[in-house]
Amino acid sequence: DTVVRWCAAKGIGRITARLTRSHAETVLSSVLELFSVGQ
């Protein structure tokens, strides 16, 4: 569970590092929204 979370966070970080700040914020807010919907 922890390894999967770490790998997912690392992957999202690598993707967003290549984007502009505004696009990275959009991606992160969308990912966080996915987690909040399920709870």
Helices and strands as residue ranges (DSSP letters): H 2-17, H 21-38
